[in-house]
Amino acid sequence: MYRWGHVGAALFVYGPVGAALSRGADPWLAAFGAAVAVACSTAPDADELLPIDHRGPTHTIWFVLGGTAVVASIAGVAGAPIGRQVTVAATAGTAAALSLGSHLLADSITPMGIRPLYPLSAWHHSFDITPAANPRANTSMLGVGLSFALLCQAIALGIP
């Protein structure tokens, strides 16, 4: 998938978490988590700027785990001045994990697929549904993800 498809996938998986935070009377934390999810949504594609294979090491569960740890750690330090290190770190880590995981899932619907356990396993996974460059698929994924996230928020806030 391309950028907007990944943003939509991240919003889709983060939507229920953001809604739970909003329902728990912390809309700032919900918005912060959404921003982290969107920011992390295309991080695995940084491999296109590096001298490594595209959909190689950055498209593995190891990258998801490492990226989650880095984001949570940075967010925890950033949350220190407001005295909410653990809450901010947990929110950022959850948003990052969901976002990075959604990136792998979104790329697995393309013919190129992913090797999620590389280098421990050469297993290749692809649902082979649509090419990554399909503008209709990317726009649809963005629309569905954004709509679902907004619907979750509306339900959490009791908006009819």
TORROKE-182019 format. One record per residue (C-alpha): residue in one letter; x negated, y, z negated. Coordinates in nm, 2 decimals, decimal comma. Last residue first. Layout:
% TORROKE-182019
node residu=A east=X north=Y up=Z
...
This chain:
% TORROKE-182019
node residu=P east=2,63 north=1,01 up=-1,79
node residu=I east=2,32 north=1,15 up=-1,96
node residu=G east=2,26 north=0,95 up=-2,28
node residu=L east=1,90 north=1,04 up=-2,31
node residu=A east=1,78 north=0,68 up=-2,28
node residu=I east=2,02 north=0,62 up=-1,99
node residu=A east=1,90 north=0,93 up=-1,81
node residu=Q east=1,54 north=0,84 up=-1,86
node residu=C east=1,59 north=0,49 up=-1,73
node residu=L east=1,77 north=0,63 up=-1,42
node residu=L east=1,48 north=0,88 up=-1,37
node residu=A east=1,22 north=0,59 up=-1,38
node residu=F east=1,44 north=0,38 up=-1,14
node residu=S east=1,48 north=0,67 up=-0,89
node residu=L east=1,11 north=0,74 up=-0,89
node residu=G east=1,02 north=0,38 up=-0,84
node residu=V east=1,28 north=0,32 up=-0,57
node residu=G east=1,19 north=0,63 up=-0,38
node residu=L east=0,81 north=0,57 up=-0,40
node residu=M east=0,86 north=0,21 up=-0,29
node residu=S east=1,08 north=0,32 up=-0,01
node residu=T east=0,83 north=0,58 up=0,11
node residu=N east=0,55 north=0,32 up=0,11
node residu=A east=0,76 north=0,05 up=0,29
node residu=R east=0,88 north=0,30 up=0,55
node residu=P east=0,53 north=0,43 up=0,61
node residu=N east=0,39 north=0,08 up=0,67
node residu=A east=0,01 north=0,12 up=0,62
node residu=A east=-0,02 north=-0,15 up=0,36
node residu=P east=0,13 north=-0,40 up=0,61
node residu=T east=0,45 north=-0,57 up=0,49
node residu=I east=0,57 north=-0,90 up=0,33
node residu=D east=0,25 north=-1,11 up=0,33
node residu=F east=0,31 north=-1,24 up=-0,03
node residu=S east=-0,06 north=-1,24 up=-0,07
node residu=H east=-0,29 north=-1,41 up=-0,32
node residu=H east=-0,65 north=-1,52 up=-0,26
node residu=W east=-0,82 north=-1,76 up=-0,50
node residu=A east=-1,20 north=-1,71 up=-0,49
node residu=S east=-1,22 north=-1,77 up=-0,86
node residu=L east=-1,44 north=-1,64 up=-1,14
node residu=P east=-1,56 north=-1,35 up=-0,92
node residu=Y east=-1,28 north=-1,26 up=-0,86
node residu=L east=-0,96 north=-1,34 up=-1,06
node residu=P east=-0,72 north=-1,11 up=-0,88
node residu=R east=-0,83 north=-1,18 up=-0,52
node residu=I east=-0,59 north=-0,95 up=-0,34
node residu=G east=-0,36 north=-0,94 up=-0,04
node residu=M east=-0,46 north=-0,85 up=0,31
node residu=P east=-0,12 north=-0,95 up=0,44
node residu=T east=0,04 north=-0,69 up=0,21
node residu=I east=0,28 north=-0,78 up=-0,08
node residu=S east=-0,03 north=-0,83 up=-0,31
node residu=D east=-0,12 north=-0,47 up=-0,28
node residu=A east=0,19 north=-0,37 up=-0,47
node residu=L east=0,12 north=-0,63 up=-0,74
node residu=L east=-0,24 north=-0,51 up=-0,78
node residu=H east=-0,13 north=-0,15 up=-0,81
node residu=S east=0,14 north=-0,25 up=-1,05
node residu=G east=-0,13 north=-0,39 up=-1,28
node residu=L east=-0,32 north=-0,06 up=-1,27
node residu=S east=0,00 north=0,13 up=-1,36
node residu=L east=0,12 north=-0,11 up=-1,63
node residu=A east=-0,22 north=-0,12 up=-1,79
node residu=A east=-0,27 north=0,26 up=-1,76
node residu=A east=0,07 north=0,34 up=-1,91
node residu=T east=0,01 north=0,09 up=-2,20
node residu=G east=-0,33 north=0,24 up=-2,27
node residu=A east=-0,21 north=0,59 up=-2,25
node residu=T east=0,07 north=0,52 up=-2,50
node residu=A east=-0,15 north=0,32 up=-2,73
node residu=A east=-0,42 north=0,59 up=-2,72
node residu=V east=-0,17 north=0,87 up=-2,79
node residu=T east=-0,01 north=0,68 up=-3,08
node residu=V east=-0,35 north=0,57 up=-3,23
node residu=Q east=-0,51 north=0,91 up=-3,21
node residu=R east=-0,22 north=1,11 up=-3,33
node residu=G east=-0,38 north=1,38 up=-3,55
node residu=I east=-0,33 north=1,66 up=-3,31
node residu=P east=-0,70 north=1,72 up=-3,27
node residu=A east=-0,76 north=1,34 up=-3,25
node residu=G east=-0,54 north=1,28 up=-2,95
node residu=A east=-0,82 north=1,35 up=-2,70
node residu=V east=-1,03 north=1,09 up=-2,87
node residu=G east=-0,75 north=0,84 up=-2,85
node residu=A east=-0,69 north=0,93 up=-2,49
node residu=I east=-1,05 north=0,86 up=-2,39
node residu=S east=-1,04 north=0,52 up=-2,56
node residu=A east=-0,70 north=0,43 up=-2,41
node residu=V east=-0,82 north=0,52 up=-2,06
node residu=V east=-1,14 north=0,32 up=-2,10
node residu=A east=-0,97 north=0,01 up=-2,24
node residu=T east=-0,70 north=0,02 up=-1,97
node residu=G east=-0,97 north=0,05 up=-1,70
node residu=G east=-1,15 north=-0,25 up=-1,84
node residu=L east=-0,84 north=-0,47 up=-1,86
node residu=V east=-0,72 north=-0,36 up=-1,51
node residu=F east=-1,06 north=-0,40 up=-1,37
node residu=W east=-1,09 north=-0,75 up=-1,51
node residu=I east=-0,74 north=-0,83 up=-1,37
node residu=T east=-0,89 north=-0,77 up=-1,02
node residu=H east=-0,85 north=-0,51 up=-0,75
node residu=T east=-1,15 north=-0,30 up=-0,84
node residu=P east=-1,39 north=-0,59 up=-0,79
node residu=G east=-1,29 north=-0,64 up=-0,43
node residu=R east=-0,99 north=-0,49 up=-0,27
node residu=H east=-1,22 north=-0,28 up=-0,05
node residu=D east=-1,57 north=-0,43 up=-0,06
node residu=I east=-1,83 north=-0,23 up=-0,24
node residu=P east=-2,05 north=0,07 up=-0,14
node residu=L east=-1,81 north=0,32 up=-0,31
node residu=L east=-1,56 north=0,57 up=-0,18
node residu=E east=-1,31 north=0,30 up=-0,06
node residu=D east=-1,36 north=0,14 up=-0,40
node residu=A east=-1,17 north=0,43 up=-0,55
node residu=D east=-0,86 north=0,24 up=-0,44
node residu=P east=-0,84 north=0,08 up=-0,78
node residu=A east=-0,76 north=0,43 up=-0,93
node residu=T east=-0,45 north=0,48 up=-0,71
node residu=S east=-0,18 north=0,44 up=-0,98
node residu=C east=-0,41 north=0,57 up=-1,27
node residu=A east=-0,30 north=0,93 up=-1,24
node residu=V east=0,07 north=0,84 up=-1,19
node residu=A east=0,06 north=0,61 up=-1,50
node residu=V east=-0,13 north=0,87 up=-1,71
node residu=A east=0,13 north=1,14 up=-1,61
node residu=A east=0,41 north=0,91 up=-1,70
node residu=G east=0,25 north=0,84 up=-2,04
node residu=F east=0,22 north=1,22 up=-2,11
node residu=A east=0,58 north=1,27 up=-2,01
node residu=A east=0,69 north=1,00 up=-2,26
node residu=L east=0,46 north=1,14 up=-2,53
node residu=W east=0,62 north=1,48 up=-2,49
node residu=P east=0,97 north=1,33 up=-2,49
node residu=D east=0,91 north=1,19 up=-2,84
node residu=A east=1,26 north=1,14 up=-2,99
node residu=G east=1,25 north=0,76 up=-2,99
node residu=R east=1,49 north=0,76 up=-2,69
node residu=S east=1,22 north=0,95 up=-2,50
node residu=L east=0,96 north=0,69 up=-2,59
node residu=A east=1,20 north=0,41 up=-2,49
node residu=A east=1,27 north=0,58 up=-2,16
node residu=G east=0,90 north=0,63 up=-2,09
node residu=V east=0,85 north=0,25 up=-2,15
node residu=P east=1,15 north=0,16 up=-1,93
node residu=G east=1,02 north=0,38 up=-1,64
node residu=Y east=0,65 north=0,27 up=-1,66
node residu=V east=0,70 north=-0,03 up=-1,42
node residu=F east=0,89 north=0,18 up=-1,16
node residu=L east=0,67 north=0,48 up=-1,20
node residu=A east=0,36 north=0,28 up=-1,12
node residu=A east=0,52 north=0,12 up=-0,82
node residu=G east=0,63 north=0,46 up=-0,69
node residu=V east=0,28 north=0,60 up=-0,73
node residu=H east=0,14 north=0,30 up=-0,55
node residu=G east=0,37 north=0,34 up=-0,26
node residu=W east=0,28 north=0,71 up=-0,25
node residu=R east=-0,09 north=0,64 up=-0,23
node residu=Y east=-0,09 north=0,36 up=0,03
node residu=M east=0,00 north=0,00 up=0,00
